[in-house]
Amino acid sequence: MPQDDFWNKLKKRIREVSTAAADFTEEQALIGKLKFDILTLKRKTDQRQREIGGRICELSNVEPQPNPFKDRDVKLLLKEINGLEKQVEQKRVDIGKVADQVRSKSTAKGKPTETKRTGRASPTEPKRRTGTTRKTTAGGKTGTRRKRKSSA
């Protein structure tokens, strides 16, 4: 029967969409956690840089021309900053891996993945307006107005 076929197709499509939404949510949650970790590491880096600045000020009070690279504390802080920056880079690589893993998991289930989830060419492109037209007035200003629905 045509109705049974319709309902079966509808159920199948609903399952596919809900699974895709779950995969997308999982991907975004993992990426969000990694981005938060990056932010935390950057804050630690900034804190260490401020500590280096404070240490150099202390050294300048003791010596007329201090060499901060001879100071053990500055060396340790620089080493720690380098380690934090490496962790940030690793987290950025992990973000790419997470996106690839979730998408490959989706394709392994037999359904295609949507690469443009926003419907826009790029995330920076403004959202498209629907149902509006641009109108230029006599003064050269542009505005928008709603399209009128035809009575036909």
N, C-alpha and C positions, 0 to 999 in steps of 0.2 A: 504494500500500500504506500502511496506517496507520503501520507502523513507520518507513517512509521519511519520511513527513510529520512524525512525532514527532522524528526525528533532525535533520531540516532546521530545524524550529522551535527545537530545542535549540541547534544550532550558531549560528543567527541570534541567539538570546538571549544566548549566551555572548559572541559578538562585541560585542553592544550593551553588555553589562555591563563587559567589559574596556575598551572605548572610554570608557565613562563613568568608570571608575576611573582611566584614564590622564588624562582631562581634569581630574578632581578633583585628582589628584596634581600636575598642572601648575599648576593654580590655587593650590593650597596652597603650592607651592614659590615661586611668584612673590610671593604675599602674605607668606610668611615672610621673603623677602629684603627686601621693603619695610618690614616691621615691624622688622627688624634695622637697616635704614638709619635709621628713626625713632629707635630706641634710641641709635644712634651720634650722631645730631644732638642729641638731648636731653642726652647726656653732654657734648658740646661746649658746649651752652648753659649747663649747670651750671658747667663749668670757667670760662667767660667771666664768669659771675656772681660766682664766687669771686675772680677777678682784679679785678673792680670793687670788691668789698669790701676786698681788699688795698690797692688804690690809694687808696680813701677813707681807710683807716687811715694810709697814708703821708702823705696830704694833711693829716690832722688833727694829725700830729706837726709839720708845718711851719706851718700856720695855725691860729689858735684856732677859727675858724668857717669851715671850707672850703666852697666851693660846687663840688660835684663836676661839675656840668653845664658849668662853664667849663673844665674840664680836657680837653685834647685826647685823652688816652688813654681816659678814661671815655667820651667821645663815640664814639670808634672802637669800643670794646667794645660799647656799646649798639647801634650800627649793625649790628655783626656778629651780635649776639643777635637783632635783628629779622629779619635775613636768614635765620638758622637756623630761626627760628619759621615763617617763610614756607615754607621748604623742608619742614618737618614737615607743615604743612597740605597742601602739594602732594602729599606722599607718601600722606597719608590719602585724598586725592581719587583718587590713582592706584590705591589698594587697591580702591576701589569700581569703578573703570573695569576693572581686571583681572577682577574677578568677573563684571561684565557682559559683557566680551568673551568670556570662556571659555564662559559660558552661552549667549551668542548664537551662538557657533561650534558649540556642541553642538546647538542647535535648527536651525541651518542644515544640519546633516548629516541632519536628518529624524528625530531622536529627541528625545523630551521630556526635560527635565532635572528632576532631583529637587531641590526646594528644601530640604526637610528631610532632610538626610543622616543625622542622628542618630536619627530616629524620635521625637524629642521635640518638644514645642511650641516650646521655646526652648532655647538652649544652657545657660542657667542652671538649667533644670528638672532635678531629679535623674533618674538613669536608672531606668526602670521595672523592677521586680522581676518575674520570671516564675517561676511554680511555687512561690510562697510565699503564706502567708496570715498575717494579723495575729491574734494571740491576746492577749486581755486576761486577766491572772491575777486572783485574788481580791484581791491587794494593789493593783490598779489599774495595774500595770506592763504594758507591751506588749512582745511579743517576736514573733519570726517562727519559723515551722516549715515544713518541706517538706510539700507536699500529697501525700497518699498516692494512688498510682495505683489506680484501681478494677480489680478482677479481671475485670470484664465485658468 
